[in-house]
Amino acid sequence: MKDKIFGVLQRVGRSFMLPIAILPVAGLLLGIGSSFTNETTIATYGLQKILGSGTLLNSLLIIMNKVGSAVFDNLPLIFAVGVAIGMALSGNLQNFAGGLIILLFKPYKVGDLIESQGVIGVVSEIQILHTIITTADNKVIYIPNGSLSSGVVINYSNKDTRRVEWTVGVEYGEDFEKVKAVLQRIIDADPRILKDPAPMIALGALSASSVDIKVRAWAKTADYWDVYFDMNKIVYDTFNKEGIGFPFPQLTVHQAKD
């Protein structure tokens, strides 16, 4: 709630900047126009030929004087219009600035897989106000650049390699060294898994119904998901052949004797 109120106050404050910025300009026009069209001033300094009535400069100064005077005479209206315009454009101005930041610093490019604002997808186009991404199920989503430039953006395509991670659960009583050796054999047989950095297999946790083994390996970014899903299937098939049991929730009930 506080964030929403603060956001509204920020937009209102920014909307006042336009009419406030006009005031010095209007004052300058009014001051110059009134000073140099004053007949006493013109006569005192002998400027009749340059600034006297009927000269081009005199006409321009009279216009400046009237414009400045009109601004101050209609100040409430100008403030109201300025606030309305500022409120209407505040979001677009923020998105425009965000677009410039993205184009300048390039946190992502077209074709990158990114995650931001609770959305994951491939960048299909970077516009000045929005970034268009396409999700895995072919949805097209427009994300305001203001949110992307000021928020967290995860770029999954920025690096050539990524770490793939699995948590493999086995039953209590299984030989950890045997399970580790089987997993190592599976990893070594897949040429898509990189040797450097070396894969890691470790006992991750002793959960309520399973012994959780953590497996980490590196692969090229383009192979990430294929390696991840293929590994799941191969582990399932290989464990069944090796007689390694997968855990499932169990509940032991003890009946009290009378």
N, C-alpha and C positions, 0 to 999 in steps of 0.2 A: 504493500500500500504506500509506504514511504517513497519507494522508487518511482511509482506512478506519479505521485504528487510532485516529486522533484523533477521528473521528466516534463510534466506540464509547465511547471514554473520556468524551466529552461527554455521551452519553446516560446512562452510568452515573453521572456526576457530578450530572446533573439529577435522576436517580431518588432520590438521597440527600437531596434538598432537602425532600421531604415528611416523612420521619421526623425529620429535624433540626428542622424547623419546629415539630413537635409538642412537642419537649423543653421549650422555655421555658414553653409553656402548661401542660404537666403539672407543671413545677416550681412555677409560680404557684399552681395548684390545690392542690398538696400543701402548700405553705408556708402559704397562707391558711387552708386547712382544718385543718391541725394546730395552728396558732397560736391560732385563735379557738375551738377546741373543747377546749383545755387548761383543766382545771378550776382550776388555780392562777391562770392569767391571768384567767379570768372572775371568780374570787373577789377577786383583787387590785384589779381595776377596778370591782367591783360591777356586773357585767353579767349577773347571774343571770336577771333578768326578760327581757332581750333575747336572750341567747345561752345561757341555761341549758338543761339537759337537758329535752327535750320541746318546746322552742320550734321554730317553723318555721325560723328562721335556723340554729339548731343542726343541724337535720336536713339543711338544704342544705349546710352546711359539712362535715358528716360525709360526705355524698355526694362533695363536691369532694375531700376528703382521700382517699377510697377510689379515686376515678378517677385522681388523680395517682399514688397508690401503685401502682395496677394498671398504669399505663403504664410506670413504672420497673421493676416486677417482670417485665414481659414485653417489655422493650426489644429483645432479639434477634429475637423474633417480629415485633414491629412494624417493625423495620428491614427484615426479610426481605420482609414484605408490602408495605411502602412502596417498596422497590426494584423489586419485581415490578410494582406498579401504575405506578410512574414509567416503567419501561422500556416497558410496554405503551402508555402514553398519550403518550409523548414525541413520536412522529410526528404523532399527531392534534392535540396541543396546538400544535405548530409549524404545522400546516396551518390550524388555527383562527385563530391569530394572523395568518398570511398572508392568510386570507380577510378579516379585519377591515382589514388594511392596504390590500388591493385595493379593498374597498368604500369606504374612506375617501379614498384618493388617486386612485382611478379611472385607473390606467394604461391600461386598456382597458374597453370596454363590450360588451354583447350586440350582435352584428352586425359587430364589428370583425374584420378579418383580421390575425391575429397569428402570430408565429413564436417558439417557445421550446422548450427541451428537445429539439431536433431535429425538431420537428413544426410544420407550417404548416396553419392552418385558421381557420374562422370561429367566433367565440365564440357558442355557442348558449345557454349558461346559466352563471351564476356562483353556485355554492353556497358554503356556509360553509367546507367542507373541500376542495372540488375546483372546478376550472373545466372545463366541458365544451366541447370544440370539435369541429366537423365538418370533415373534410378534403375536398379537391376530389373524391375518389373515394367520398365519402359514408361514410367511417369515422367513428365516434363515439369520441373519445378523452377520458379523464378524466385531467387533470393536477393533481397535488397543489398546493394554493395556497402551501404552504411553499416549494416549488421556484420557483414563479412570482414570489413576493414577494422572494426573495433572489437570483434569477438574472436573466439578460438576457432581456428581452422586446422583440421588434421589433413595433411596431404600424404596419401598412401603411395603416390607414384613418384615422389620427389627423389627417392633413393633407388639405386639399381637392385639392392637386395633387401629382404625382409626376414625377420625371425618368425618361424612357425612354431606354435606351441600346442602341445596336447597334454591332457591329464587322463592317464589310463588307470582305471580302477581294477584291482584284482582282489580275490578273496583273501581273508586272513588265513594264514597257514601256507600260502604259496611261497616257494623259494624265490626270494628277491633276486639272487644272482642269476637264476635260470631265466626269470622274466627279463632282466636287464640284457642278458645275452641274446635272447630272441628279438628284443626291440633293436639292439645294435645290429643284428643281422639284417633286419628289415630296412634299417636306415642305410646300411652299406650297399644294399642291393638297388637302391634308387639313385640313378645318376643325377637327378635334379637337385638332390640335397648336397650342398656344398661341404667340402672337407675343411675349409677354413672360412670362418671360425668353426671349430670342431663342435659337433653335436654334443648335447649334455643329456644324460639320463640319471635321475636322482629320485630318492624316496621323498616325495613331497609332503605327504601328511598321512596320519593315521586317523581316518574318519570313522564315523559311527559303524558303518557296515562294510568298509572297504579300506584297502591299502592303496593310496593314491600315488602313482608314479608320474613324475613330471618329466616330459620329454621336450627338449628345445633343439631346433635345428634351423639352419639358414638356407634360403633358396632365392633364386632370382624373383624379383617382384612380379614378373609376368607369370611365373609358375606357382605363385603362392597358394591360390585356392585349389588348383589341381593336386598339388602336393598334400594339402591339408585333408581333402576328402578321400584321396586315394589311400593315404596312410590309415585313415579310420577303417576302411574296408579291409585292407591287408592285415591290420592288427587283429581285427575280428576273426578273419578266416584262419590266420596263423595260430592264434591262441586256442581256437577250437581244435585244430589238428594236434597241437602240443599238449592238450589236456589242461590248459591253464584256465581256471574258472573265473568267470566274471561275477562280481558281487550283486546282490539284490537285498533290499531291506528285509530284515528278519526280526521277529518278535518272539522272545522266549517267555512263556507263561508258566509260573510256578503256582501249583495249587496248594493252598494251605491245608494242613491236616487238622482234623478236629481233635 
